Amino acid sequence: MPPIAGSTIRRIITTVSLLTVALFLVVLATACTTSERDGVVWPTGEWRTATPEEQDMDSARLQQMLGG
């Protein structure tokens, strides 16, 4: 197999680097819009609370697991 020229290697590295950055930006943008859409709230001075049923859990089963 013939050796690869230096310019070809630089072009491949540049292409891979640009694709990596583009993929990172897409993932970052998707994560940001998903958080906003789902109503994710960053921690503040108060804890958000919910019942087990609001989180699709069975409170009786949880109580049983905790030994109560």
PDB file of N, CA, C and O in Angstrom, chain B, residues numbered from 101:
ATOM      1  N   MET B 101       0.850  -1.171   0.000  1.00  0.00           N
ATOM      2  CA  MET B 101       0.000   0.000   0.000  1.00  0.00           C
ATOM      3  C   MET B 101       0.897   1.236   0.000  1.00  0.00           C
ATOM      4  O   MET B 101       1.821   1.327   0.808  1.00  0.00           O
ATOM      5  N   PRO B 102       0.636   2.187  -0.896  1.00  0.00           N
ATOM      6  CA  PRO B 102       1.484   3.390  -0.956  1.00  0.00           C
ATOM      7  C   PRO B 102       1.239   4.291   0.261  1.00  0.00           C
ATOM      8  O   PRO B 102       0.139   4.313   0.814  1.00  0.00           O
ATOM      9  N   PRO B 103       2.280   5.038   0.673  1.00  0.00           N
ATOM     10  CA  PRO B 103       2.115   5.934   1.825  1.00  0.00           C
ATOM     11  C   PRO B 103       1.132   7.059   1.510  1.00  0.00           C
ATOM     12  O   PRO B 103       0.986   7.462   0.356  1.00  0.00           O
ATOM     13  N   ILE B 104       0.467   7.557   2.536  1.00  0.00           N
ATOM     14  CA  ILE B 104      -0.493   8.650   2.363  1.00  0.00           C
ATOM     15  C   ILE B 104       0.261   9.961   2.473  1.00  0.00           C
ATOM     16  O   ILE B 104       1.098  10.137   3.359  1.00  0.00           O
ATOM     17  N   ALA B 105      -0.039  10.877   1.569  1.00  0.00           N
ATOM     18  CA  ALA B 105       0.640  12.178   1.549  1.00  0.00           C
ATOM     19  C   ALA B 105       0.236  12.992   2.772  1.00  0.00           C
ATOM     20  O   ALA B 105      -0.857  12.824   3.314  1.00  0.00           O
ATOM     21  N   GLY B 106       1.136  13.876   3.197  1.00  0.00           N
ATOM     22  CA  GLY B 106       0.887  14.715   4.374  1.00  0.00           C
ATOM     23  C   GLY B 106      -0.338  15.588   4.224  1.00  0.00           C
ATOM     24  O   GLY B 106      -1.076  15.789   5.189  1.00  0.00           O
ATOM     25  N   SER B 107      -0.569  16.113   3.024  1.00  0.00           N
ATOM     26  CA  SER B 107      -1.733  16.987   2.827  1.00  0.00           C
ATOM     27  C   SER B 107      -3.036  16.195   2.966  1.00  0.00           C
ATOM     28  O   SER B 107      -4.040  16.729   3.439  1.00  0.00           O
ATOM     29  N   THR B 108      -3.022  14.931   2.558  1.00  0.00           N
ATOM     30  CA  THR B 108      -4.211  14.097   2.688  1.00  0.00           C
ATOM     31  C   THR B 108      -4.513  13.828   4.154  1.00  0.00           C
ATOM     32  O   THR B 108      -5.670  13.855   4.572  1.00  0.00           O
ATOM     33  N   ILE B 109      -3.473  13.571   4.927  1.00  0.00           N
ATOM     34  CA  ILE B 109      -3.652  13.334   6.356  1.00  0.00           C
ATOM     35  C   ILE B 109      -4.195  14.584   7.031  1.00  0.00           C
ATOM     36  O   ILE B 109      -5.104  14.495   7.857  1.00  0.00           O
ATOM     37  N   ARG B 110      -3.652  15.747   6.691  1.00  0.00           N
ATOM     38  CA  ARG B 110      -4.147  16.999   7.271  1.00  0.00           C
ATOM     39  C   ARG B 110      -5.605  17.230   6.897  1.00  0.00           C
ATOM     40  O   ARG B 110      -6.385  17.702   7.724  1.00  0.00           O
ATOM     41  N   ARG B 111      -5.974  16.912   5.691  1.00  0.00           N
ATOM     42  CA  ARG B 111      -7.356  17.089   5.242  1.00  0.00           C
ATOM     43  C   ARG B 111      -8.294  16.147   6.006  1.00  0.00           C
ATOM     44  O   ARG B 111      -9.396  16.539   6.390  1.00  0.00           O
ATOM     45  N   ILE B 112      -7.853  14.919   6.221  1.00  0.00           N
ATOM     46  CA  ILE B 112      -8.661  13.956   6.974  1.00  0.00           C
ATOM     47  C   ILE B 112      -8.825  14.421   8.416  1.00  0.00           C
ATOM     48  O   ILE B 112      -9.928  14.372   8.960  1.00  0.00           O
ATOM     49  N   ILE B 113      -7.741  14.869   9.037  1.00  0.00           N
ATOM     50  CA  ILE B 113      -7.795  15.341  10.419  1.00  0.00           C
ATOM     51  C   ILE B 113      -8.706  16.562  10.528  1.00  0.00           C
ATOM     52  O   ILE B 113      -9.497  16.663  11.466  1.00  0.00           O
ATOM     53  N   THR B 114      -8.602  17.472   9.594  1.00  0.00           N
ATOM     54  CA  THR B 114      -9.457  18.660   9.597  1.00  0.00           C
ATOM     55  C   THR B 114     -10.920  18.276   9.447  1.00  0.00           C
ATOM     56  O   THR B 114     -11.774  18.806  10.157  1.00  0.00           O
ATOM     57  N   THR B 115     -11.217  17.368   8.538  1.00  0.00           N
ATOM     58  CA  THR B 115     -12.593  16.931   8.322  1.00  0.00           C
ATOM     59  C   THR B 115     -13.155  16.258   9.569  1.00  0.00           C
ATOM     60  O   THR B 115     -14.279  16.550   9.978  1.00  0.00           O
ATOM     61  N   VAL B 116     -12.390  15.369  10.168  1.00  0.00           N
ATOM     62  CA  VAL B 116     -12.836  14.676  11.379  1.00  0.00           C
ATOM     63  C   VAL B 116     -13.039  15.684  12.517  1.00  0.00           C
ATOM     64  O   VAL B 116     -14.008  15.579  13.268  1.00  0.00           O
ATOM     65  N   SER B 117     -12.146  16.641  12.645  1.00  0.00           N
ATOM     66  CA  SER B 117     -12.270  17.652  13.695  1.00  0.00           C
ATOM     67  C   SER B 117     -13.529  18.487  13.503  1.00  0.00           C
ATOM     68  O   SER B 117     -14.256  18.735  14.465  1.00  0.00           O
ATOM     69  N   LEU B 118     -13.793  18.919  12.287  1.00  0.00           N
ATOM     70  CA  LEU B 118     -14.989  19.715  12.011  1.00  0.00           C
ATOM     71  C   LEU B 118     -16.263  18.912  12.255  1.00  0.00           C
ATOM     72  O   LEU B 118     -17.239  19.444  12.784  1.00  0.00           O
ATOM     73  N   LEU B 119     -16.260  17.654  11.878  1.00  0.00           N
ATOM     74  CA  LEU B 119     -17.429  16.810  12.115  1.00  0.00           C
ATOM     75  C   LEU B 119     -17.650  16.596  13.610  1.00  0.00           C
ATOM     76  O   LEU B 119     -18.790  16.566  14.073  1.00  0.00           O
ATOM     77  N   THR B 120     -16.573  16.450  14.359  1.00  0.00           N
ATOM     78  CA  THR B 120     -16.676  16.277  15.805  1.00  0.00           C
ATOM     79  C   THR B 120     -17.271  17.526  16.454  1.00  0.00           C
ATOM     80  O   THR B 120     -18.155  17.421  17.304  1.00  0.00           O
ATOM     81  N   VAL B 121     -16.797  18.691  16.063  1.00  0.00           N
ATOM     82  CA  VAL B 121     -17.318  19.948  16.604  1.00  0.00           C
ATOM     83  C   VAL B 121     -18.789  20.108  16.226  1.00  0.00           C
ATOM     84  O   VAL B 121     -19.603  20.504  17.061  1.00  0.00           O
ATOM     85  N   ALA B 122     -19.134  19.804  14.981  1.00  0.00           N
ATOM     86  CA  ALA B 122     -20.521  19.918  14.531  1.00  0.00           C
ATOM     87  C   ALA B 122     -21.422  18.981  15.330  1.00  0.00           C
ATOM     88  O   ALA B 122     -22.511  19.378  15.746  1.00  0.00           O
ATOM     89  N   LEU B 123     -20.988  17.760  15.545  1.00  0.00           N
ATOM     90  CA  LEU B 123     -21.774  16.807  16.320  1.00  0.00           C
ATOM     91  C   LEU B 123     -21.947  17.291  17.760  1.00  0.00           C
ATOM     92  O   LEU B 123     -23.038  17.185  18.320  1.00  0.00           O
ATOM     93  N   PHE B 124     -20.897  17.814  18.353  1.00  0.00           N
ATOM     94  CA  PHE B 124     -20.973  18.353  19.708  1.00  0.00           C
ATOM     95  C   PHE B 124     -21.995  19.480  19.791  1.00  0.00           C
ATOM     96  O   PHE B 124     -22.784  19.536  20.735  1.00  0.00           O
ATOM     97  N   LEU B 125     -21.985  20.378  18.806  1.00  0.00           N
ATOM     98  CA  LEU B 125     -22.930  21.494  18.811  1.00  0.00           C
ATOM     99  C   LEU B 125     -24.368  21.014  18.649  1.00  0.00           C
ATOM    100  O   LEU B 125     -25.278  21.563  19.269  1.00  0.00           O
ATOM    101  N   VAL B 126     -24.576  20.003  17.829  1.00  0.00           N
ATOM    102  CA  VAL B 126     -25.926  19.454  17.653  1.00  0.00           C
ATOM    103  C   VAL B 126     -26.416  18.827  18.951  1.00  0.00           C
ATOM    104  O   VAL B 126     -27.559  19.043  19.354  1.00  0.00           O
ATOM    105  N   VAL B 127     -25.555  18.051  19.608  1.00  0.00           N
ATOM    106  CA  VAL B 127     -25.935  17.416  20.868  1.00  0.00           C
ATOM    107  C   VAL B 127     -26.216  18.477  21.928  1.00  0.00           C
ATOM    108  O   VAL B 127     -27.185  18.363  22.679  1.00  0.00           O
ATOM    109  N   LEU B 128     -25.390  19.488  21.992  1.00  0.00           N
ATOM    110  CA  LEU B 128     -25.573  20.562  22.968  1.00  0.00           C
ATOM    111  C   LEU B 128     -26.883  21.308  22.727  1.00  0.00           C
ATOM    112  O   LEU B 128     -27.629  21.580  23.669  1.00  0.00           O
ATOM    113  N   ALA B 129     -27.160  21.636  21.479  1.00  0.00           N
ATOM    114  CA  ALA B 129     -28.404  22.345  21.149  1.00  0.00           C
ATOM    115  C   ALA B 129     -29.614  21.487  21.469  1.00  0.00           C
ATOM    116  O   ALA B 129     -30.616  21.997  21.971  1.00  0.00           O
ATOM    117  N   THR B 130     -29.540  20.204  21.190  1.00  0.00           N
ATOM    118  CA  THR B 130     -30.652  19.301  21.481  1.00  0.00           C
ATOM    119  C   THR B 130     -30.881  19.204  22.984  1.00  0.00           C
ATOM    120  O   THR B 130     -32.026  19.221  23.435  1.00  0.00           O
ATOM    121  N   ALA B 131     -29.828  19.104  23.749  1.00  0.00           N
ATOM    122  CA  ALA B 131     -29.955  19.016  25.203  1.00  0.00           C
ATOM    123  C   ALA B 131     -30.571  20.283  25.777  1.00  0.00           C
ATOM    124  O   ALA B 131     -31.404  20.218  26.680  1.00  0.00           O
ATOM    125  N   CYS B 132     -30.168  21.425  25.261  1.00  0.00           N
ATOM    126  CA  CYS B 132     -30.707  22.698  25.758  1.00  0.00           C
ATOM    127  C   CYS B 132     -32.189  22.822  25.446  1.00  0.00           C
ATOM    128  O   CYS B 132     -32.966  23.215  26.316  1.00  0.00           O
ATOM    129  N   THR B 133     -32.591  22.501  24.243  1.00  0.00           N
ATOM    130  CA  THR B 133     -34.001  22.641  23.891  1.00  0.00           C
ATOM    131  C   THR B 133     -34.849  21.592  24.582  1.00  0.00           C
ATOM    132  O   THR B 133     -36.004  21.862  24.911  1.00  0.00           O
ATOM    133  N   THR B 134     -34.312  20.399  24.812  1.00  0.00           N
ATOM    134  CA  THR B 134     -35.056  19.364  25.525  1.00  0.00           C
ATOM    135  C   THR B 134     -35.298  19.781  26.964  1.00  0.00           C
ATOM    136  O   THR B 134     -36.397  19.583  27.482  1.00  0.00           O
ATOM    137  N   SER B 135     -34.308  20.350  27.615  1.00  0.00           N
ATOM    138  CA  SER B 135     -34.464  20.792  28.993  1.00  0.00           C
ATOM    139  C   SER B 135     -35.525  21.871  29.103  1.00  0.00           C
ATOM    140  O   SER B 135     -36.342  21.847  30.024  1.00  0.00           O
ATOM    141  N   GLU B 136     -35.524  22.812  28.180  1.00  0.00           N
ATOM    142  CA  GLU B 136     -36.514  23.882  28.203  1.00  0.00           C
ATOM    143  C   GLU B 136     -37.910  23.327  27.941  1.00  0.00           C
ATOM    144  O   GLU B 136     -38.875  23.734  28.587  1.00  0.00           O
ATOM    145  N   ARG B 137     -38.014  22.412  27.009  1.00  0.00           N
ATOM    146  CA  ARG B 137     -39.314  21.855  26.641  1.00  0.00           C
ATOM    147  C   ARG B 137     -39.888  21.014  27.772  1.00  0.00           C
ATOM    148  O   ARG B 137     -41.093  21.055  28.021  1.00  0.00           O
ATOM    149  N   ASP B 138     -39.036  20.247  28.466  1.00  0.00           N
ATOM    150  CA  ASP B 138     -39.497  19.375  29.537  1.00  0.00           C
ATOM    151  C   ASP B 138     -39.701  20.107  30.853  1.00  0.00           C
ATOM    152  O   ASP B 138     -40.129  19.500  31.835  1.00  0.00           O
ATOM    153  N   GLY B 139     -39.403  21.393  30.891  1.00  0.00           N
ATOM    154  CA  GLY B 139     -39.603  22.165  32.105  1.00  0.00           C
ATOM    155  C   GLY B 139     -38.599  21.854  33.189  1.00  0.00           C
ATOM    156  O   GLY B 139     -38.908  22.000  34.372  1.00  0.00           O
ATOM    157  N   VAL B 140     -37.406  21.429  32.818  1.00  0.00           N
ATOM    158  CA  VAL B 140     -36.376  21.133  33.808  1.00  0.00           C
ATOM    159  C   VAL B 140     -35.962  22.443  34.471  1.00  0.00           C
ATOM    160  O   VAL B 140     -35.638  23.422  33.799  1.00  0.00           O
ATOM    161  N   VAL B 141     -35.980  22.439  35.787  1.00  0.00           N
ATOM    162  CA  VAL B 141     -35.622  23.633  36.539  1.00  0.00           C
ATOM    163  C   VAL B 141     -34.327  23.355  37.286  1.00  0.00           C
ATOM    164  O   VAL B 141     -34.208  22.351  37.988  1.00  0.00           O
ATOM    165  N   TRP B 142     -33.378  24.233  37.133  1.00  0.00           N
ATOM    166  CA  TRP B 142     -32.113  24.069  37.845  1.00  0.00           C
ATOM    167  C   TRP B 142     -32.341  24.327  39.323  1.00  0.00           C
ATOM    168  O   TRP B 142     -33.270  25.049  39.687  1.00  0.00           O
ATOM    169  N   PRO B 143     -31.517  23.756  40.173  1.00  0.00           N
ATOM    170  CA  PRO B 143     -31.692  23.925  41.619  1.00  0.00           C
ATOM    171  C   PRO B 143     -31.704  25.400  42.013  1.00  0.00           C
ATOM    172  O   PRO B 143     -30.907  26.205  41.533  1.00  0.00           O
ATOM    173  N   THR B 144     -32.614  25.710  42.882  1.00  0.00           N
ATOM    174  CA  THR B 144     -32.714  27.060  43.440  1.00  0.00           C
ATOM    175  C   THR B 144     -32.710  26.923  44.951  1.00  0.00           C
ATOM    176  O   THR B 144     -32.185  25.946  45.483  1.00  0.00           O
ATOM    177  N   GLY B 145     -33.289  27.891  45.647  1.00  0.00           N
ATOM    178  CA  GLY B 145     -33.331  27.853  47.097  1.00  0.00           C
ATOM    179  C   GLY B 145     -34.318  26.838  47.646  1.00  0.00           C
ATOM    180  O   GLY B 145     -34.298  26.541  48.840  1.00  0.00           O
ATOM    181  N   GLU B 146     -35.186  26.298  46.788  1.00  0.00           N
ATOM    182  CA  GLU B 146     -36.202  25.353  47.236  1.00  0.00           C
ATOM    183  C   GLU B 146     -36.064  24.030  46.492  1.00  0.00           C
ATOM    184  O   GLU B 146     -35.600  23.979  45.353  1.00  0.00           O
ATOM    185  N   TRP B 147     -36.482  22.954  47.173  1.00  0.00           N
ATOM    186  CA  TRP B 147     -36.538  21.651  46.530  1.00  0.00           C
ATOM    187  C   TRP B 147     -37.875  21.514  45.832  1.00  0.00           C
ATOM    188  O   TRP B 147     -38.903  21.930  46.367  1.00  0.00           O
ATOM    189  N   ARG B 148     -37.871  20.943  44.659  1.00  0.00           N
ATOM    190  CA  ARG B 148     -39.127  20.594  44.012  1.00  0.00           C
ATOM    191  C   ARG B 148     -39.622  19.305  44.637  1.00  0.00           C
ATOM    192  O   ARG B 148     -38.828  18.401  44.900  1.00  0.00           O
ATOM    193  N   THR B 149     -40.908  19.204  44.878  1.00  0.00           N
ATOM    194  CA  THR B 149     -41.457  18.012  45.493  1.00  0.00           C
ATOM    195  C   THR B 149     -42.526  17.407  44.590  1.00  0.00           C
ATOM    196  O   THR B 149     -43.141  18.087  43.769  1.00  0.00           O
ATOM    197  N   ALA B 150     -42.722  16.117  44.770  1.00  0.00           N
ATOM    198  CA  ALA B 150     -43.759  15.396  44.031  1.00  0.00           C
ATOM    199  C   ALA B 150     -44.088  14.132  44.808  1.00  0.00           C
ATOM    200  O   ALA B 150     -43.254  13.600  45.540  1.00  0.00           O
ATOM    201  N   THR B 151     -45.296  13.669  44.639  1.00  0.00           N
ATOM    202  CA  THR B 151     -45.689  12.415  45.265  1.00  0.00           C
ATOM    203  C   THR B 151     -45.115  11.263  44.449  1.00  0.00           C
ATOM    204  O   THR B 151     -44.788  11.439  43.275  1.00  0.00           O
ATOM    205  N   PRO B 152     -44.989  10.090  45.056  1.00  0.00           N
ATOM    206  CA  PRO B 152     -44.515   8.940  44.285  1.00  0.00           C
ATOM    207  C   PRO B 152     -45.398   8.673  43.051  1.00  0.00           C
ATOM    208  O   PRO B 152     -44.897   8.325  41.982  1.00  0.00           O
ATOM    209  N   GLU B 153     -46.705   8.841  43.220  1.00  0.00           N
ATOM    210  CA  GLU B 153     -47.612   8.600  42.090  1.00  0.00           C
ATOM    211  C   GLU B 153     -47.378   9.579  40.945  1.00  0.00           C
ATOM    212  O   GLU B 153     -47.554   9.216  39.782  1.00  0.00           O
ATOM    213  N   GLU B 154     -46.983  10.814  41.253  1.00  0.00           N
ATOM    214  CA  GLU B 154     -46.677  11.795  40.204  1.00  0.00           C
ATOM    215  C   GLU B 154     -45.426  11.394  39.422  1.00  0.00           C
ATOM    216  O   GLU B 154     -45.194  11.869  38.310  1.00  0.00           O
ATOM    217  N   GLN B 155     -44.623  10.510  40.023  1.00  0.00           N
ATOM    218  CA  GLN B 155     -43.412  10.018  39.362  1.00  0.00           C
ATOM    219  C   GLN B 155     -43.586   8.590  38.855  1.00  0.00           C
ATOM    220  O   GLN B 155     -42.608   7.890  38.593  1.00  0.00           O
ATOM    221  N   ASP B 156     -44.849   8.166  38.719  1.00  0.00           N
ATOM    222  CA  ASP B 156     -45.190   6.812  38.254  1.00  0.00           C
ATOM    223  C   ASP B 156     -44.609   5.722  39.151  1.00  0.00           C
ATOM    224  O   ASP B 156     -44.121   4.700  38.668  1.00  0.00           O
ATOM    225  N   MET B 157     -44.670   5.954  40.469  1.00  0.00           N
ATOM    226  CA  MET B 157     -44.206   4.963  41.431  1.00  0.00           C
ATOM    227  C   MET B 157     -45.361   4.605  42.360  1.00  0.00           C
ATOM    228  O   MET B 157     -46.316   5.370  42.495  1.00  0.00           O
ATOM    229  N   ASP B 158     -45.272   3.455  42.991  1.00  0.00           N
ATOM    230  CA  ASP B 158     -46.291   2.974  43.909  1.00  0.00           C
ATOM    231  C   ASP B 158     -45.846   3.282  45.335  1.00  0.00           C
ATOM    232  O   ASP B 158     -44.859   2.721  45.810  1.00  0.00           O
ATOM    233  N   SER B 159     -46.570   4.176  46.026  1.00  0.00           N
ATOM    234  CA  SER B 159     -46.153   4.582  47.373  1.00  0.00           C
ATOM    235  C   SER B 159     -46.218   3.425  48.364  1.00  0.00           C
ATOM    236  O   SER B 159     -45.401   3.358  49.281  1.00  0.00           O
ATOM    237  N   ALA B 160     -47.172   2.515  48.197  1.00  0.00           N
ATOM    238  CA  ALA B 160     -47.257   1.354  49.095  1.00  0.00           C
ATOM    239  C   ALA B 160     -46.035   0.467  48.927  1.00  0.00           C
ATOM    240  O   ALA B 160     -45.491  -0.037  49.910  1.00  0.00           O
ATOM    241  N   ARG B 161     -45.607   0.277  47.706  1.00  0.00           N
ATOM    242  CA  ARG B 161     -44.423  -0.546  47.438  1.00  0.00           C
ATOM    243  C   ARG B 161     -43.168   0.108  47.995  1.00  0.00           C
ATOM    244  O   ARG B 161     -42.302  -0.566  48.554  1.00  0.00           O
ATOM    245  N   LEU B 162     -43.074   1.424  47.842  1.00  0.00           N
ATOM    246  CA  LEU B 162     -41.933   2.136  48.410  1.00  0.00           C
ATOM    247  C   LEU B 162     -41.896   2.015  49.923  1.00  0.00           C
ATOM    248  O   LEU B 162     -40.836   1.805  50.512  1.00  0.00           O
ATOM    249  N   GLN B 163     -43.048   2.148  50.545  1.00  0.00           N
ATOM    250  CA  GLN B 163     -43.131   2.021  52.002  1.00  0.00           C
ATOM    251  C   GLN B 163     -42.713   0.614  52.437  1.00  0.00           C
ATOM    252  O   GLN B 163     -42.025   0.445  53.443  1.00  0.00           O
ATOM    253  N   GLN B 164     -43.137  -0.391  51.667  1.00  0.00           N
ATOM    254  CA  GLN B 164     -42.766  -1.774  51.971  1.00  0.00           C
ATOM    255  C   GLN B 164     -41.252  -1.965  51.851  1.00  0.00           C
ATOM    256  O   GLN B 164     -40.642  -2.638  52.682  1.00  0.00           O
ATOM    257  N   MET B 165     -40.649  -1.376  50.823  1.00  0.00           N
ATOM    258  CA  MET B 165     -39.198  -1.523  50.628  1.00  0.00           C
ATOM    259  C   MET B 165     -38.425  -0.832  51.745  1.00  0.00           C
ATOM    260  O   MET B 165     -37.330  -1.265  52.102  1.00  0.00           O
ATOM    261  N   LEU B 166     -38.989   0.241  52.296  1.00  0.00           N
ATOM    262  CA  LEU B 166     -38.308   0.962  53.370  1.00  0.00           C
ATOM    263  C   LEU B 166     -38.572   0.360  54.741  1.00  0.00           C
ATOM    264  O   LEU B 166     -38.120   0.883  55.760  1.00  0.00           O
ATOM    265  N   GLY B 167     -39.305  -0.738  54.753  1.00  0.00           N
ATOM    266  CA  GLY B 167     -39.527  -1.457  55.999  1.00  0.00           C
ATOM    267  C   GLY B 167     -40.684  -0.940  56.814  1.00  0.00           C
ATOM    268  O   GLY B 167     -40.764  -1.202  58.014  1.00  0.00           O
ATOM    269  N   GLY B 168     -41.586  -0.208  56.184  1.00  0.00           N
ATOM    270  CA  GLY B 168     -42.696   0.360  56.953  1.00  0.00           C
ATOM    271  C   GLY B 168     -43.996  -0.313  56.740  1.00  0.00           C
ATOM    272  O   GLY B 168     -45.000   0.080  57.336  1.00  0.00           O
TER     273      GLY B 168
END
